[in-house]
């Protein structure tokens, strides 16, 4: 009987979140920017991320 870990290894599971894949980075970056802009103090957070802390 195979365990869940064995099945994951056999299936070639990649446990990295998709945001870490290089080709997905730009889409995640734009999603995070939209998230920050649409929340309270979002513009200040976005500017801090882009330009460093004040």
PyMOL Python script that loads the backbone (N, CA, C, O; Angstrom):
from pymol import cmd

cmd.read_pdbstr("""\
ATOM      1  N   UNK A   1       0.848  -1.185   0.000  1.00  0.00           N
ATOM      2  CA  UNK A   1       0.000   0.000   0.000  1.00  0.00           C
ATOM      3  C   UNK A   1       0.891   1.246   0.000  1.00  0.00           C
ATOM      4  O   UNK A   1       1.830   1.345   0.790  1.00  0.00           O
ATOM      5  N   UNK A   2       0.594   2.179  -0.877  1.00  0.00           N
ATOM      6  CA  UNK A   2       1.404   3.394  -0.952  1.00  0.00           C
ATOM      7  C   UNK A   2       0.799   4.489  -0.083  1.00  0.00           C
ATOM      8  O   UNK A   2      -0.418   4.600   0.065  1.00  0.00           O
ATOM      9  N   UNK A   3       1.680   5.278   0.477  1.00  0.00           N
ATOM     10  CA  UNK A   3       1.223   6.381   1.322  1.00  0.00           C
ATOM     11  C   UNK A   3       0.992   7.623   0.463  1.00  0.00           C
ATOM     12  O   UNK A   3       1.332   7.656  -0.719  1.00  0.00           O
ATOM     13  N   UNK A   4       0.417   8.616   1.076  1.00  0.00           N
ATOM     14  CA  UNK A   4       0.165   9.874   0.367  1.00  0.00           C
ATOM     15  C   UNK A   4       1.473  10.518  -0.086  1.00  0.00           C
ATOM     16  O   UNK A   4       1.543  11.079  -1.180  1.00  0.00           O
ATOM     17  N   UNK A   5       2.512  10.440   0.752  1.00  0.00           N
ATOM     18  CA  UNK A   5       3.812  11.010   0.386  1.00  0.00           C
ATOM     19  C   UNK A   5       4.391  10.298  -0.829  1.00  0.00           C
ATOM     20  O   UNK A   5       4.958  10.939  -1.714  1.00  0.00           O
ATOM     21  N   UNK A   6       4.253   8.972  -0.876  1.00  0.00           N
ATOM     22  CA  UNK A   6       4.737   8.216  -2.030  1.00  0.00           C
ATOM     23  C   UNK A   6       4.000   8.634  -3.297  1.00  0.00           C
ATOM     24  O   UNK A   6       4.611   8.777  -4.356  1.00  0.00           O
ATOM     25  N   UNK A   7       2.701   8.829  -3.190  1.00  0.00           N
ATOM     26  CA  UNK A   7       1.922   9.245  -4.357  1.00  0.00           C
ATOM     27  C   UNK A   7       2.356  10.628  -4.831  1.00  0.00           C
ATOM     28  O   UNK A   7       2.428  10.876  -6.035  1.00  0.00           O
ATOM     29  N   UNK A   8       2.643  11.522  -3.905  1.00  0.00           N
ATOM     30  CA  UNK A   8       3.078  12.868  -4.274  1.00  0.00           C
ATOM     31  C   UNK A   8       4.419  12.822  -4.987  1.00  0.00           C
ATOM     32  O   UNK A   8       4.634  13.542  -5.962  1.00  0.00           O
ATOM     33  N   UNK A   9       5.320  11.980  -4.503  1.00  0.00           N
ATOM     34  CA  UNK A   9       6.634  11.859  -5.131  1.00  0.00           C
ATOM     35  C   UNK A   9       6.497  11.223  -6.509  1.00  0.00           C
ATOM     36  O   UNK A   9       7.138  11.658  -7.466  1.00  0.00           O
ATOM     37  N   UNK A  10       5.655  10.185  -6.608  1.00  0.00           N
ATOM     38  CA  UNK A  10       5.468   9.504  -7.882  1.00  0.00           C
ATOM     39  C   UNK A  10       4.831  10.410  -8.925  1.00  0.00           C
ATOM     40  O   UNK A  10       5.157  10.322 -10.109  1.00  0.00           O
ATOM     41  N   UNK A  11       3.938  11.266  -8.499  1.00  0.00           N
ATOM     42  CA  UNK A  11       3.254  12.128  -9.457  1.00  0.00           C
ATOM     43  C   UNK A  11       4.078  13.358  -9.815  1.00  0.00           C
ATOM     44  O   UNK A  11       3.675  14.146 -10.672  1.00  0.00           O
ATOM     45  N   UNK A  12       5.229  13.530  -9.168  1.00  0.00           N
ATOM     46  CA  UNK A  12       6.083  14.676  -9.458  1.00  0.00           C
ATOM     47  C   UNK A  12       5.506  15.974  -8.941  1.00  0.00           C
ATOM     48  O   UNK A  12       5.579  17.001  -9.617  1.00  0.00           O
ATOM     49  N   UNK A  13       4.936  15.941  -7.755  1.00  0.00           N
ATOM     50  CA  UNK A  13       4.296  17.127  -7.186  1.00  0.00           C
ATOM     51  C   UNK A  13       5.315  18.242  -6.996  1.00  0.00           C
ATOM     52  O   UNK A  13       6.431  18.019  -6.527  1.00  0.00           O
ATOM     53  N   UNK A  14       4.911  19.414  -7.365  1.00  0.00           N
ATOM     54  CA  UNK A  14       5.726  20.608  -7.165  1.00  0.00           C
ATOM     55  C   UNK A  14       4.992  21.452  -6.138  1.00  0.00           C
ATOM     56  O   UNK A  14       3.906  21.960  -6.416  1.00  0.00           O
ATOM     57  N   UNK A  15       5.568  21.606  -4.961  1.00  0.00           N
ATOM     58  CA  UNK A  15       4.868  22.241  -3.856  1.00  0.00           C
ATOM     59  C   UNK A  15       5.044  23.753  -3.797  1.00  0.00           C
ATOM     60  O   UNK A  15       4.567  24.389  -2.857  1.00  0.00           O
ATOM     61  N   UNK A  16       5.707  24.330  -4.766  1.00  0.00           N
ATOM     62  CA  UNK A  16       5.876  25.783  -4.754  1.00  0.00           C
ATOM     63  C   UNK A  16       4.575  26.462  -5.141  1.00  0.00           C
ATOM     64  O   UNK A  16       3.869  25.983  -6.028  1.00  0.00           O
ATOM     65  N   UNK A  17       4.246  27.568  -4.490  1.00  0.00           N
ATOM     66  CA  UNK A  17       3.068  28.323  -4.920  1.00  0.00           C
ATOM     67  C   UNK A  17       3.285  28.858  -6.333  1.00  0.00           C
ATOM     68  O   UNK A  17       4.419  29.167  -6.699  1.00  0.00           O
ATOM     69  N   UNK A  18       2.231  28.974  -7.129  1.00  0.00           N
ATOM     70  CA  UNK A  18       2.404  29.424  -8.510  1.00  0.00           C
ATOM     71  C   UNK A  18       2.997  30.822  -8.632  1.00  0.00           C
ATOM     72  O   UNK A  18       3.563  31.155  -9.673  1.00  0.00           O
ATOM     73  N   UNK A  19       2.881  31.657  -7.585  1.00  0.00           N
ATOM     74  CA  UNK A  19       3.423  33.011  -7.681  1.00  0.00           C
ATOM     75  C   UNK A  19       4.943  33.020  -7.759  1.00  0.00           C
ATOM     76  O   UNK A  19       5.529  34.037  -8.132  1.00  0.00           O
ATOM     77  N   UNK A  20       5.605  31.899  -7.413  1.00  0.00           N
ATOM     78  CA  UNK A  20       7.055  31.857  -7.454  1.00  0.00           C
ATOM     79  C   UNK A  20       7.589  31.458  -8.824  1.00  0.00           C
ATOM     80  O   UNK A  20       8.788  31.583  -9.075  1.00  0.00           O
ATOM     81  N   UNK A  21       6.729  30.983  -9.709  1.00  0.00           N
ATOM     82  CA  UNK A  21       7.160  30.659 -11.059  1.00  0.00           C
ATOM     83  C   UNK A  21       7.436  31.953 -11.809  1.00  0.00           C
ATOM     84  O   UNK A  21       6.643  32.892 -11.750  1.00  0.00           O
ATOM     85  N   UNK A  22       8.553  32.001 -12.509  1.00  0.00           N
ATOM     86  CA  UNK A  22       8.971  33.239 -13.175  1.00  0.00           C
ATOM     87  C   UNK A  22       7.931  33.744 -14.167  1.00  0.00           C
ATOM     88  O   UNK A  22       7.702  34.950 -14.259  1.00  0.00           O
ATOM     89  N   UNK A  23       7.297  32.839 -14.913  1.00  0.00           N
ATOM     90  CA  UNK A  23       6.342  33.294 -15.914  1.00  0.00           C
ATOM     91  C   UNK A  23       5.042  33.802 -15.300  1.00  0.00           C
ATOM     92  O   UNK A  23       4.275  34.489 -15.974  1.00  0.00           O
ATOM     93  N   UNK A  24       4.779  33.480 -14.039  1.00  0.00           N
ATOM     94  CA  UNK A  24       3.564  33.930 -13.371  1.00  0.00           C
ATOM     95  C   UNK A  24       3.788  35.194 -12.546  1.00  0.00           C
ATOM     96  O   UNK A  24       2.828  35.769 -12.034  1.00  0.00           O
ATOM     97  N   UNK A  25       5.038  35.638 -12.409  1.00  0.00           N
ATOM     98  CA  UNK A  25       5.353  36.737 -11.496  1.00  0.00           C
ATOM     99  C   UNK A  25       4.629  38.030 -11.858  1.00  0.00           C
ATOM    100  O   UNK A  25       4.076  38.697 -10.984  1.00  0.00           O
ATOM    101  N   UNK A  26       4.628  38.386 -13.138  1.00  0.00           N
ATOM    102  CA  UNK A  26       4.011  39.656 -13.542  1.00  0.00           C
ATOM    103  C   UNK A  26       2.530  39.682 -13.232  1.00  0.00           C
ATOM    104  O   UNK A  26       2.004  40.712 -12.808  1.00  0.00           O
ATOM    105  N   UNK A  27       1.844  38.558 -13.438  1.00  0.00           N
ATOM    106  CA  UNK A  27       0.415  38.548 -13.147  1.00  0.00           C
ATOM    107  C   UNK A  27       0.173  38.680 -11.645  1.00  0.00           C
ATOM    108  O   UNK A  27      -0.760  39.367 -11.231  1.00  0.00           O
ATOM    109  N   UNK A  28       1.008  38.027 -10.818  1.00  0.00           N
ATOM    110  CA  UNK A  28       0.846  38.152  -9.360  1.00  0.00           C
ATOM    111  C   UNK A  28       1.208  39.553  -8.905  1.00  0.00           C
ATOM    112  O   UNK A  28       0.587  40.089  -7.986  1.00  0.00           O
ATOM    113  N   UNK A  29       2.205  40.150  -9.538  1.00  0.00           N
ATOM    114  CA  UNK A  29       2.599  41.516  -9.177  1.00  0.00           C
ATOM    115  C   UNK A  29       1.440  42.474  -9.426  1.00  0.00           C
ATOM    116  O   UNK A  29       1.140  43.316  -8.580  1.00  0.00           O
ATOM    117  N   UNK A  30       0.793  42.355 -10.570  1.00  0.00           N
ATOM    118  CA  UNK A  30      -0.322  43.254 -10.867  1.00  0.00           C
ATOM    119  C   UNK A  30      -1.502  42.994  -9.937  1.00  0.00           C
ATOM    120  O   UNK A  30      -2.203  43.933  -9.560  1.00  0.00           O
ATOM    121  N   UNK A  31      -1.732  41.744  -9.563  1.00  0.00           N
ATOM    122  CA  UNK A  31      -2.811  41.442  -8.609  1.00  0.00           C
ATOM    123  C   UNK A  31      -2.538  42.070  -7.250  1.00  0.00           C
ATOM    124  O   UNK A  31      -3.442  42.626  -6.625  1.00  0.00           O
ATOM    125  N   UNK A  32      -1.289  41.982  -6.792  1.00  0.00           N
ATOM    126  CA  UNK A  32      -0.942  42.556  -5.490  1.00  0.00           C
ATOM    127  C   UNK A  32      -1.048  44.079  -5.528  1.00  0.00           C
ATOM    128  O   UNK A  32      -1.481  44.694  -4.554  1.00  0.00           O
ATOM    129  N   UNK A  33      -0.658  44.685  -6.639  1.00  0.00           N
ATOM    130  CA  UNK A  33      -0.779  46.141  -6.759  1.00  0.00           C
ATOM    131  C   UNK A  33      -2.240  46.561  -6.706  1.00  0.00           C
ATOM    132  O   UNK A  33      -2.578  47.531  -6.026  1.00  0.00           O
ATOM    133  N   UNK A  34      -3.110  45.849  -7.410  1.00  0.00           N
ATOM    134  CA  UNK A  34      -4.539  46.163  -7.365  1.00  0.00           C
ATOM    135  C   UNK A  34      -5.096  45.982  -5.963  1.00  0.00           C
ATOM    136  O   UNK A  34      -5.912  46.782  -5.507  1.00  0.00           O
ATOM    137  N   UNK A  35      -4.655  44.928  -5.276  1.00  0.00           N
ATOM    138  CA  UNK A  35      -5.110  44.671  -3.910  1.00  0.00           C
ATOM    139  C   UNK A  35      -4.716  45.828  -2.998  1.00  0.00           C
ATOM    140  O   UNK A  35      -5.533  46.311  -2.214  1.00  0.00           O
ATOM    141  N   UNK A  36      -3.468  46.269  -3.100  1.00  0.00           N
ATOM    142  CA  UNK A  36      -2.991  47.337  -2.224  1.00  0.00           C
ATOM    143  C   UNK A  36      -3.703  48.655  -2.510  1.00  0.00           C
ATOM    144  O   UNK A  36      -4.054  49.383  -1.582  1.00  0.00           O
ATOM    145  N   UNK A  37      -3.916  48.963  -3.775  1.00  0.00           N
ATOM    146  CA  UNK A  37      -4.548  50.228  -4.140  1.00  0.00           C
ATOM    147  C   UNK A  37      -5.993  50.274  -3.657  1.00  0.00           C
ATOM    148  O   UNK A  37      -6.481  51.341  -3.283  1.00  0.00           O
ATOM    149  N   UNK A  38      -6.678  49.148  -3.659  1.00  0.00           N
ATOM    150  CA  UNK A  38      -8.099  49.116  -3.327  1.00  0.00           C
ATOM    151  C   UNK A  38      -8.389  48.952  -1.836  1.00  0.00           C
ATOM    152  O   UNK A  38      -9.540  48.717  -1.468  1.00  0.00           O
ATOM    153  N   UNK A  39      -7.404  49.066  -0.985  1.00  0.00           N
ATOM    154  CA  UNK A  39      -7.629  48.967   0.457  1.00  0.00           C
ATOM    155  C   UNK A  39      -7.244  50.277   1.137  1.00  0.00           C
ATOM    156  O   UNK A  39      -6.536  51.111   0.573  1.00  0.00           O
ATOM    157  N   UNK A  40      -7.729  50.429   2.360  1.00  0.00           N
ATOM    158  CA  UNK A  40      -7.421  51.644   3.117  1.00  0.00           C
ATOM    159  C   UNK A  40      -5.907  51.784   3.244  1.00  0.00           C
ATOM    160  O   UNK A  40      -5.222  50.813   3.565  1.00  0.00           O
ATOM    161  N   UNK A  41      -5.393  52.948   3.005  1.00  0.00           N
ATOM    162  CA  UNK A  41      -3.955  53.250   3.023  1.00  0.00           C
ATOM    163  C   UNK A  41      -3.207  52.488   1.931  1.00  0.00           C
ATOM    164  O   UNK A  41      -1.985  52.354   1.993  1.00  0.00           O
ATOM    165  N   UNK A  42      -3.927  51.996   0.945  1.00  0.00           N
ATOM    166  CA  UNK A  42      -3.316  51.183  -0.108  1.00  0.00           C
ATOM    167  C   UNK A  42      -2.286  51.927  -0.923  1.00  0.00           C
ATOM    168  O   UNK A  42      -1.229  51.376  -1.230  1.00  0.00           O
ATOM    169  N   UNK A  43      -2.570  53.177  -1.283  1.00  0.00           N
ATOM    170  CA  UNK A  43      -1.628  53.951  -2.089  1.00  0.00           C
ATOM    171  C   UNK A  43      -0.327  54.151  -1.323  1.00  0.00           C
ATOM    172  O   UNK A  43       0.755  54.069  -1.905  1.00  0.00           O
ATOM    173  N   UNK A  44      -0.423  54.414  -0.014  1.00  0.00           N
ATOM    174  CA  UNK A  44       0.762  54.602   0.810  1.00  0.00           C
ATOM    175  C   UNK A  44       1.572  53.303   0.891  1.00  0.00           C
ATOM    176  O   UNK A  44       2.802  53.328   0.844  1.00  0.00           O
ATOM    177  N   UNK A  45       0.874  52.170   1.012  1.00  0.00           N
ATOM    178  CA  UNK A  45       1.560  50.874   1.066  1.00  0.00           C
ATOM    179  C   UNK A  45       2.259  50.606  -0.259  1.00  0.00           C
ATOM    180  O   UNK A  45       3.421  50.199  -0.282  1.00  0.00           O
ATOM    181  N   UNK A  46       1.556  50.833  -1.360  1.00  0.00           N
ATOM    182  CA  UNK A  46       2.136  50.589  -2.680  1.00  0.00           C
ATOM    183  C   UNK A  46       3.365  51.463  -2.911  1.00  0.00           C
ATOM    184  O   UNK A  46       4.378  50.982  -3.419  1.00  0.00           O
ATOM    185  N   UNK A  47       3.289  52.734  -2.545  1.00  0.00           N
ATOM    186  CA  UNK A  47       4.443  53.624  -2.711  1.00  0.00           C
ATOM    187  C   UNK A  47       5.607  53.182  -1.831  1.00  0.00           C
ATOM    188  O   UNK A  47       6.764  53.298  -2.233  1.00  0.00           O
ATOM    189  N   UNK A  48       5.313  52.680  -0.641  1.00  0.00           N
ATOM    190  CA  UNK A  48       6.361  52.189   0.245  1.00  0.00           C
ATOM    191  C   UNK A  48       7.041  50.958  -0.342  1.00  0.00           C
ATOM    192  O   UNK A  48       8.258  50.805  -0.237  1.00  0.00           O
ATOM    193  N   UNK A  49       6.253  50.083  -0.958  1.00  0.00           N
ATOM    194  CA  UNK A  49       6.823  48.883  -1.575  1.00  0.00           C
ATOM    195  C   UNK A  49       7.694  49.266  -2.766  1.00  0.00           C
ATOM    196  O   UNK A  49       8.774  48.706  -2.952  1.00  0.00           O
ATOM    197  N   UNK A  50       7.233  50.210  -3.567  1.00  0.00           N
ATOM    198  CA  UNK A  50       7.976  50.598  -4.765  1.00  0.00           C
ATOM    199  C   UNK A  50       9.220  51.420  -4.447  1.00  0.00           C
ATOM    200  O   UNK A  50      10.254  51.243  -5.092  1.00  0.00           O
ATOM    201  N   UNK A  51       9.137  52.322  -3.457  1.00  0.00           N
ATOM    202  CA  UNK A  51      10.223  53.272  -3.203  1.00  0.00           C
ATOM    203  C   UNK A  51      10.996  53.016  -1.919  1.00  0.00           C
ATOM    204  O   UNK A  51      11.968  53.716  -1.638  1.00  0.00           O
ATOM    205  N   UNK A  52      10.594  52.048  -1.151  1.00  0.00           N
ATOM    206  CA  UNK A  52      11.231  51.795   0.130  1.00  0.00           C
ATOM    207  C   UNK A  52      10.549  52.594   1.224  1.00  0.00           C
ATOM    208  O   UNK A  52       9.777  53.509   0.937  1.00  0.00           O
ATOM    209  N   UNK A  53      10.829  52.256   2.479  1.00  0.00           N
ATOM    210  CA  UNK A  53      10.173  52.963   3.589  1.00  0.00           C
ATOM    211  C   UNK A  53      10.601  54.428   3.650  1.00  0.00           C
ATOM    212  O   UNK A  53      11.665  54.807   3.160  1.00  0.00           O
ATOM    213  N   UNK A  54       9.747  55.230   4.260  1.00  0.00           N
ATOM    214  CA  UNK A  54      10.034  56.672   4.364  1.00  0.00           C
ATOM    215  C   UNK A  54      11.145  56.955   5.326  1.00  0.00           C
ATOM    216  O   UNK A  54      11.508  58.114   5.527  1.00  0.00           O
TER     217      UNK A  54
END
""", "prot")
cmd.dss("prot")
cmd.show_as("cartoon", "prot")
cmd.util.cbc("prot")
cmd.orient("prot")
